[in-house]
């Protein structure tokens, strides 16, 4: 629809943090949405004489920001929350893989609904899911996840994962929960060809995403990278999450994780990795040189005692960094807006102390940084004319935030702010903290039922 004929929504009287290249902000400004695009943003009232205005929003007492962008998640884990709560990563995986290996399509759909609902009602407009568990005979898991995202109304990237290194090969997953090399590559290519949309305003995209060095063969890593580049899509995996992983890579491959990734074609501006906690100076330099992205997951890293990622050093080196919830079996809250605060606070426990991150850097990680990592910075991640209309109105005049003069500081340092409205592609999906696209209460019931069913099946096995 041409902008001149598009239906317009006018938002006025709110503080605005655009998160553009200059970090432009307005103490009181306006936004005009035309169809699925941002038509204008600026100080004061919207321009006079706009045609086809179907709605005007007085956003007094609110802060408008770009929608939050989640860069790492495992939706299926929604139905295994609260288990193995005192484990490190490897022990946690050993404890939970026998349960995860028994998921099916119905469980995966319900878990995706739960994960997406929790994020969307908290300001996430672009989500991603790294799904890598495909038990034999479990149904169309990728299709069920994509369907849940489409129904929720969020922009979505499915990182189609895979594993081919099981227990018999020295890996952690049960033998029946992994794919063959050829099977994984074939299924991944089919998922890309069926679901990936390369258009500017795409709602669904697909990335190639073998799980991790300790659950995937070198051939799957290498051929996965070749497949992604042949199809023109991005690459995602876990990297340098724990000291145990680093030891594993040295023992198995004779080199550290970053050198191993480089040897298999897994550094580049079309690649992003989750965690990257244990990175040397040379590792960070390699990521900066190649513009390999990082999904920073502060709550999960703390939950699994993985350590503190060197985010300030990554940013200084030019590494694209976004934020990730990570799977909700290692971050039970399942929310991204709390990661703004956690990223800032946890990084201040590191070497840079109070100079590690500030409020605006944290907001940038959760918006523009995430868009960079997903390869969509031209379309989303900042409030600028011509970009897609993905934005959030945060209510900042309640008891929780009203006495903090600076709204961005209030959003990041304060309690989780209420979401009055969230728009994706120009469509409102949240109003006053409630989802407009799905029945939250029904989702809660179905996720509980599927969690109980999975627990019964796992116990019987």
C-alpha positions as CSV (number, residue, x, y, z in Angstrom):
1,X,0.0,0.0,0.0
2,X,1.5,3.4,-1.0
3,X,2.1,5.8,1.9
4,X,-0.3,8.4,0.5
5,X,-3.2,5.8,0.6
6,X,-2.1,4.1,3.8
7,X,-4.2,4.2,7.0
8,X,-2.3,6.3,9.5
9,X,-1.9,6.0,13.3
10,X,-0.7,9.1,15.1
11,X,1.0,8.9,18.5
12,X,1.7,12.1,20.3
13,X,2.9,13.6,23.6
14,X,5.4,10.9,24.5
15,X,9.1,10.8,25.2
16,X,10.9,9.1,22.4
17,X,14.2,7.2,22.3
18,X,14.8,6.6,18.6
19,X,18.0,4.5,19.1
20,X,19.1,5.9,15.7
21,X,22.8,6.4,14.8
22,X,22.9,9.6,16.8
23,X,20.8,8.4,19.7
24,X,18.2,11.1,19.0
25,X,15.7,11.6,21.7
26,X,12.6,13.8,22.2
27,X,11.3,14.8,25.6
28,X,7.8,15.2,24.0
29,X,7.3,14.1,20.4
30,X,5.2,12.3,17.9
31,X,5.2,9.2,15.6
32,X,3.1,8.7,12.5
33,X,2.6,5.1,11.3
34,X,1.5,4.7,7.7
35,X,0.5,1.1,7.0
36,X,3.4,-1.0,8.2
37,X,6.0,1.8,8.1
38,X,7.1,4.6,10.3
39,X,6.3,7.7,8.2
40,X,7.6,10.4,10.6
41,X,9.1,10.9,14.0
42,X,10.0,14.1,15.7
43,X,9.5,16.7,18.4
44,X,6.1,18.2,19.3
45,X,2.8,17.4,17.6
46,X,2.4,15.5,14.4
47,X,2.1,17.4,11.1
48,X,-1.2,19.0,10.4
49,X,-3.4,17.8,7.5
50,X,-2.6,14.1,7.5
51,X,-5.0,12.0,5.5
52,X,-6.5,8.7,6.4
53,X,-5.9,9.0,10.1
54,X,-7.8,6.1,11.7
55,X,-6.5,6.5,15.2
56,X,-4.9,9.1,17.5
57,X,-3.1,8.0,20.7
58,X,-2.4,10.5,23.4
59,X,0.7,8.9,24.9
60,X,1.3,11.3,27.7
61,X,3.4,9.7,30.5
62,X,4.9,7.1,28.1
63,X,8.3,6.4,26.5
64,X,8.3,5.2,22.9
65,X,11.2,2.9,21.9
66,X,11.8,0.5,19.1
67,X,10.4,-3.0,19.8
68,X,12.8,-5.3,21.6
69,X,14.6,-7.9,19.5
70,X,15.4,-11.3,21.0
71,X,18.4,-13.0,19.5
72,X,18.6,-16.3,21.3
73,X,15.9,-18.7,22.7
74,X,14.8,-22.3,22.9
75,X,11.0,-22.2,23.0
76,X,10.5,-25.9,23.7
77,X,12.1,-25.4,27.2
78,X,9.0,-23.5,28.4
79,X,7.5,-26.8,29.4
80,X,10.6,-27.9,31.4
81,X,11.1,-24.8,33.5
82,X,12.1,-25.1,37.2
83,X,14.2,-28.3,36.7
84,X,17.9,-28.9,37.4
85,X,18.1,-25.5,39.1
86,X,21.5,-26.0,40.8
87,X,23.5,-27.4,37.8
88,X,26.2,-26.1,35.6
89,X,25.6,-26.3,31.8
90,X,26.9,-29.8,31.1
91,X,25.2,-31.3,34.1
92,X,22.1,-29.4,33.3
93,X,22.1,-30.8,29.7
94,X,22.7,-34.4,31.0
95,X,19.8,-34.0,33.4
96,X,17.3,-32.6,30.9
97,X,18.2,-34.2,27.5
98,X,16.3,-37.4,28.3
99,X,13.2,-35.4,28.9
100,X,13.6,-33.0,25.9
101,X,14.2,-36.0,23.7
102,X,10.5,-36.9,24.1
103,X,8.9,-33.7,22.9
104,X,6.4,-33.9,20.1
105,X,4.6,-31.4,17.8
106,X,1.7,-30.6,20.2
107,X,4.2,-29.9,23.0
108,X,6.4,-27.8,20.8
109,X,3.4,-25.7,19.7
110,X,2.2,-25.1,23.2
111,X,5.7,-24.3,24.4
112,X,6.2,-21.8,21.6
113,X,3.0,-20.1,22.4
114,X,4.1,-19.7,26.1
115,X,7.5,-18.4,25.2
116,X,6.2,-16.0,22.6
117,X,3.4,-14.7,24.8
118,X,5.7,-13.9,27.7
119,X,8.1,-12.0,25.5
120,X,5.4,-10.2,23.4
121,X,3.6,-8.9,26.4
122,X,6.9,-7.5,27.7
123,X,7.8,-5.5,24.6
124,X,9.4,-8.0,22.2
125,X,8.4,-7.4,18.6
126,X,11.0,-9.6,16.9
127,X,11.6,-13.1,18.4
128,X,13.8,-16.0,17.4
129,X,13.9,-19.6,18.3
130,X,16.9,-21.9,18.1
131,X,15.2,-25.3,17.8
132,X,17.6,-28.3,17.5
133,X,15.8,-31.3,19.1
134,X,14.0,-33.4,16.5
135,X,13.2,-36.8,18.0
136,X,12.3,-39.5,15.5
137,X,8.6,-39.4,14.7
138,X,7.8,-36.2,16.6
139,X,6.0,-34.4,13.8
140,X,6.4,-31.1,12.1
141,X,8.2,-29.2,14.9
142,X,9.5,-26.3,12.8
143,X,6.0,-25.8,11.3
144,X,4.4,-25.7,14.7
145,X,6.8,-23.1,16.0
146,X,6.3,-20.9,12.9
147,X,2.6,-21.2,13.2
148,X,2.6,-20.1,16.8
149,X,4.7,-17.0,15.9
150,X,2.4,-16.1,13.1
151,X,-0.7,-16.4,15.3
152,X,1.0,-14.2,18.0
153,X,1.7,-11.6,15.4
154,X,5.4,-11.2,16.1
155,X,8.2,-10.9,13.6
156,X,10.2,-14.1,13.8
157,X,13.4,-15.9,12.9
158,X,13.5,-19.7,13.2
159,X,17.1,-20.9,13.6
160,X,16.6,-24.4,12.3
161,X,19.0,-26.4,14.6
162,X,20.4,-29.9,14.4
163,X,22.5,-32.4,16.3
164,X,24.3,-35.5,14.9
165,X,26.7,-36.2,17.8
166,X,24.9,-38.4,20.3
167,X,26.0,-40.3,23.4
168,X,27.5,-43.1,21.2
169,X,29.7,-40.5,19.5
170,X,30.8,-38.8,22.8
171,X,28.0,-36.2,22.7
172,X,25.4,-35.5,25.3
173,X,22.0,-36.1,23.6
174,X,20.4,-39.6,23.6
175,X,20.9,-41.5,20.3
176,X,17.3,-41.4,19.3
177,X,17.1,-37.6,19.6
178,X,19.7,-36.7,16.9
179,X,19.6,-36.7,13.1
180,X,22.0,-38.1,10.6
181,X,24.3,-35.6,8.8
182,X,22.4,-36.0,5.5
183,X,19.0,-35.9,7.2
184,X,19.8,-32.7,9.1
185,X,21.1,-30.9,6.0
186,X,18.1,-32.1,3.9
187,X,15.5,-31.1,6.5
188,X,17.2,-27.7,7.1
189,X,17.2,-26.9,3.4
190,X,13.6,-27.9,3.1
191,X,12.7,-25.6,6.1
192,X,14.5,-22.7,4.5
193,X,12.9,-23.2,1.1
194,X,9.4,-23.6,2.6
195,X,9.4,-20.8,5.2
196,X,12.2,-18.2,4.6
197,X,11.0,-14.8,3.4
198,X,13.8,-12.5,2.2
199,X,11.6,-9.4,1.6
200,X,12.0,-6.1,3.5
201,X,8.9,-6.6,5.6
202,X,9.3,-10.3,6.1
203,X,7.5,-11.7,9.1
204,X,9.3,-15.1,9.0
205,X,12.9,-15.8,8.3
206,X,15.0,-19.0,8.7
207,X,18.7,-19.4,9.7
208,X,20.9,-22.5,9.6
209,X,21.8,-23.5,13.1
210,X,23.7,-26.6,14.1
211,X,23.5,-26.7,17.9
212,X,27.0,-26.6,19.3
213,X,30.5,-28.0,18.9
214,X,29.9,-30.7,21.5
215,X,26.6,-32.0,19.9
216,X,27.5,-31.6,16.2
217,X,30.1,-33.2,13.9
218,X,32.6,-31.1,12.2
219,X,31.1,-32.1,8.8
220,X,27.7,-30.8,9.9
221,X,29.3,-27.5,11.0
222,X,31.2,-27.2,7.7
223,X,28.4,-28.3,5.4
224,X,25.8,-26.3,7.4
225,X,27.8,-23.1,6.7
226,X,28.1,-24.0,3.0
227,X,24.3,-24.6,2.8
228,X,23.5,-21.3,4.5
229,X,25.6,-19.3,2.1
230,X,24.3,-21.2,-0.9
231,X,20.7,-20.4,0.2
232,X,21.5,-16.8,1.3
233,X,20.5,-17.1,4.9
234,X,22.2,-16.5,8.2
235,X,24.0,-18.9,10.5
236,X,23.6,-19.4,14.3
237,X,25.1,-21.6,17.0
238,X,26.3,-21.7,20.6
239,X,29.9,-20.6,21.2
240,X,32.3,-20.3,24.1
241,X,29.6,-20.6,26.7
242,X,31.6,-22.4,29.5
243,X,35.1,-23.4,30.5
244,X,34.1,-27.0,30.0
245,X,33.3,-26.3,26.3
246,X,36.7,-24.7,25.8
247,X,38.4,-27.8,27.3
248,X,36.2,-30.0,25.1
249,X,37.3,-28.2,21.9
250,X,41.0,-28.4,22.8
251,X,40.7,-32.1,23.6
252,X,38.7,-33.0,20.5
253,X,39.9,-30.5,17.9
254,X,43.2,-29.4,19.2
255,X,42.1,-25.7,19.3
256,X,39.8,-23.3,21.1
257,X,36.2,-22.6,20.1
258,X,36.9,-19.5,18.0
259,X,39.7,-21.1,16.0
260,X,37.5,-24.1,15.5
261,X,34.7,-22.0,14.2
262,X,37.0,-20.2,11.8
263,X,38.3,-23.5,10.5
264,X,34.8,-24.6,9.7
265,X,33.7,-21.4,8.0
266,X,31.8,-20.1,11.0
267,X,33.1,-16.5,11.3
268,X,31.5,-13.7,9.3
269,X,29.0,-10.9,9.2
270,X,26.2,-13.5,8.4
271,X,27.0,-15.4,11.6
272,X,25.8,-14.9,15.2
273,X,26.6,-17.0,18.3
274,X,25.0,-17.3,21.6
275,X,26.8,-16.6,24.9
276,X,30.5,-16.1,24.0
277,X,31.3,-15.9,27.7
278,X,34.9,-17.2,27.6
279,X,36.5,-15.1,25.0
280,X,40.2,-14.1,24.8
281,X,41.5,-10.8,23.4
282,X,42.3,-12.6,20.2
283,X,38.8,-14.2,20.0
284,X,37.2,-10.8,20.4
285,X,39.4,-9.3,17.8
286,X,38.5,-12.1,15.4
287,X,34.8,-11.5,16.0
288,X,35.3,-7.7,15.5
289,X,37.4,-8.2,12.3
290,X,34.8,-10.5,10.8
291,X,31.7,-8.8,12.3
292,X,30.5,-12.0,13.8
293,X,27.6,-11.3,16.0
294,X,26.9,-12.2,19.7
295,X,23.6,-13.0,21.5
296,X,24.3,-11.9,25.1
297,X,22.2,-13.8,27.6
298,X,23.0,-12.4,31.0
299,X,20.4,-14.2,33.1
300,X,21.0,-17.6,31.6
301,X,24.8,-17.1,32.0
302,X,24.2,-16.4,35.7
303,X,21.7,-19.2,36.2
304,X,24.1,-21.8,34.8
305,X,27.1,-20.2,36.5
306,X,28.8,-19.8,33.1
307,X,30.4,-16.5,33.8
308,X,30.3,-12.8,32.7
309,X,30.6,-12.2,29.0
310,X,33.0,-9.3,28.0
311,X,30.4,-7.2,26.4
312,X,32.2,-3.8,26.8
313,X,35.3,-5.2,25.1
314,X,33.2,-6.7,22.3
315,X,31.5,-3.4,21.7
316,X,34.8,-1.6,21.6
317,X,36.1,-4.1,19.1
318,X,33.1,-3.5,16.8
319,X,31.4,-6.8,17.5
320,X,27.6,-6.7,16.9
321,X,25.9,-7.6,20.2
322,X,22.2,-8.2,20.9
323,X,20.3,-9.6,23.9
324,X,18.8,-13.0,24.3
325,X,16.4,-14.6,26.8
326,X,17.8,-18.0,26.2
327,X,15.8,-21.1,26.8
328,X,13.4,-20.8,29.7
329,X,14.8,-23.9,31.4
330,X,17.8,-21.6,32.1
331,X,15.9,-18.3,32.4
332,X,12.6,-19.2,33.9
333,X,11.2,-15.6,33.6
334,X,11.2,-15.8,29.8
335,X,11.3,-12.1,29.5
336,X,13.6,-9.9,27.5
337,X,12.9,-6.4,29.0
338,X,14.4,-7.6,32.3
339,X,17.6,-8.4,30.3
340,X,18.2,-4.7,29.7
341,X,18.7,-4.3,33.4
342,X,20.5,-7.5,34.0
343,X,23.0,-6.9,31.1
344,X,23.9,-3.5,32.7
345,X,24.2,-4.8,36.3
346,X,26.0,-8.0,35.6
347,X,28.5,-6.4,33.3
348,X,29.3,-3.9,36.0
349,X,30.5,-6.8,38.1
350,X,33.2,-7.4,35.5
351,X,36.5,-5.6,34.9
352,X,35.0,-2.4,33.7
353,X,32.9,-1.9,36.8
354,X,30.6,1.2,36.7
355,X,31.9,2.1,33.2
356,X,30.9,-1.2,31.7
357,X,27.5,-0.2,30.3
358,X,25.0,2.7,30.7
359,X,21.3,2.8,30.3
360,X,21.3,3.9,26.6
361,X,23.9,1.2,25.7
362,X,21.7,-1.4,27.3
363,X,18.6,-0.2,25.4
364,X,20.7,-0.3,22.2
365,X,21.7,-3.9,22.8
366,X,18.0,-4.9,23.2
367,X,16.9,-3.0,20.0
368,X,19.3,-1.9,17.3
369,X,22.0,-4.4,18.4
370,X,19.5,-7.3,18.1
371,X,18.5,-6.1,14.7
372,X,22.1,-6.0,13.6
373,X,22.7,-9.6,14.9
374,X,19.7,-10.9,13.0
375,X,20.7,-9.0,9.8
376,X,17.7,-6.7,9.9
377,X,19.1,-3.4,11.0
378,X,17.9,-1.7,7.8
379,X,14.3,-2.6,8.6
380,X,13.9,-2.6,12.4
381,X,15.8,-1.7,15.6
382,X,15.3,2.1,15.6
383,X,12.5,4.6,15.1
384,X,13.2,6.2,11.8
385,X,11.1,7.2,8.8
386,X,10.9,4.3,6.3
387,X,11.6,1.6,8.8
388,X,9.0,-1.0,9.8
389,X,6.5,0.1,12.4
390,X,7.7,-2.1,15.3
391,X,7.5,-0.1,18.5
392,X,6.5,-0.1,22.1
393,X,4.9,2.4,24.4
394,X,6.1,1.9,28.0
395,X,4.0,3.5,30.8
396,X,6.4,5.5,32.9
397,X,4.1,7.6,35.1
398,X,3.1,5.0,37.7
399,X,4.5,4.5,41.2
400,X,7.4,2.3,39.8
401,X,8.9,5.0,37.6
402,X,7.3,8.4,38.0
403,X,10.0,9.9,40.3
404,X,12.8,9.1,37.9
405,X,13.3,12.1,35.7
406,X,15.0,10.4,32.7
407,X,12.6,7.9,31.1
408,X,15.4,5.8,29.5
409,X,17.1,5.5,32.9
410,X,13.8,4.6,34.4
411,X,13.2,1.9,31.8
412,X,16.6,0.2,32.3
413,X,17.4,0.7,35.9
414,X,13.8,0.5,37.3
415,X,11.3,-2.2,37.7
416,X,10.0,-3.9,34.5
417,X,7.8,-1.2,33.0
418,X,4.2,-1.9,31.9
419,X,3.6,-2.1,28.2
420,X,0.6,0.0,27.2
421,X,0.9,-0.7,23.5
422,X,3.1,-2.8,21.3
423,X,3.0,-2.6,17.5
424,X,4.4,-5.1,15.0
425,X,4.3,-4.2,11.3
426,X,1.9,-1.4,12.2
427,X,-0.5,-3.8,13.9
428,X,-1.1,-3.5,17.7
429,X,-0.6,-6.9,19.4
430,X,-0.5,-5.7,23.1
431,X,-2.8,-3.4,24.9
432,X,-2.4,-2.5,28.6
433,X,-0.1,-5.5,29.2
434,X,-2.4,-8.0,27.6
435,X,-2.1,-9.8,24.3
436,X,-4.6,-9.0,21.7
437,X,-3.8,-11.9,19.4
438,X,-4.1,-14.9,21.6
439,X,-5.9,-15.9,24.9
440,X,-3.2,-15.8,27.5
441,X,-5.2,-17.8,30.0
442,X,-5.8,-20.5,27.5
443,X,-2.1,-20.6,26.7
444,X,-1.3,-21.0,30.4
445,X,-3.7,-23.9,30.6
446,X,-2.3,-25.7,27.6
447,X,1.4,-25.2,28.5
448,X,0.7,-26.6,32.0
449,X,-1.0,-29.6,30.5
450,X,1.8,-30.3,28.0
451,X,4.4,-29.9,30.7
452,X,2.6,-32.5,32.8
453,X,2.2,-34.8,29.8
454,X,5.9,-34.6,29.0
455,X,6.9,-35.2,32.6
456,X,4.7,-38.4,32.6
457,X,6.2,-39.7,29.4
458,X,9.7,-39.0,30.6
459,X,9.1,-40.7,33.9
460,X,7.7,-43.8,32.2
461,X,10.7,-44.0,29.9
